[in-house]
Amino acid sequence: MKAILLLALILASSAQGATKVVTGSIDRILTDGRLYGGCMVLAPTTQPLSAYGLECRNNYFTFDCRNDADRPGGRAQAELNLQQAQLAMALGASVQLTVTDEVTINGNCYANRVVVFAPEN
C-alpha cells in the first residue's frame, strides 16, 4: 500500500508544469484569428529549453491574445506582451520571457511576461 501511495505521489509531481525565465531574442511574430491563441513569437533562447527544465516542443511561445487559456490579465496583458515583443524585434533587443509548459496552445508553451533590454551598441 505504501509503495502504491509513493508511486502515485511521484507521478503526480512529475505531471506538474515548470515556469521559468528564459533569455533570447524575437525572430518572428505571428498573429492568427483562429490558431496559436491569436498571437505568438519565435524566440530563440540562449540555452536549450530543456536546460531550463521546460518541456516545450520548440521556441514558439504563445501570448494567448484570444484568451483561450483564461489566464490572469487576459487579452489586455497578452496585447502588452505582444507590443513588447514587437518593440524588441524592431530594436534588435534581447528579451526575457517568463514561460510555462503547464499551459500550451496548439502545442506551444505560454509566455506571460516579457522584459525588453536596451539594445547593445
Buried (B, 14 or more C-beta within 10 A) or exposed (E): EEEEEEEEEEEEEEEEEBBBEBBBBBEEBEEBEEBBBBBBBBBEBEEEBEEBEBEBEEBBBBBBBBBBBEBEBBBEBBBBBBEBBBBBBEEEBBBBBBBBBBBBBEEBBBBBBBBBEEEEE
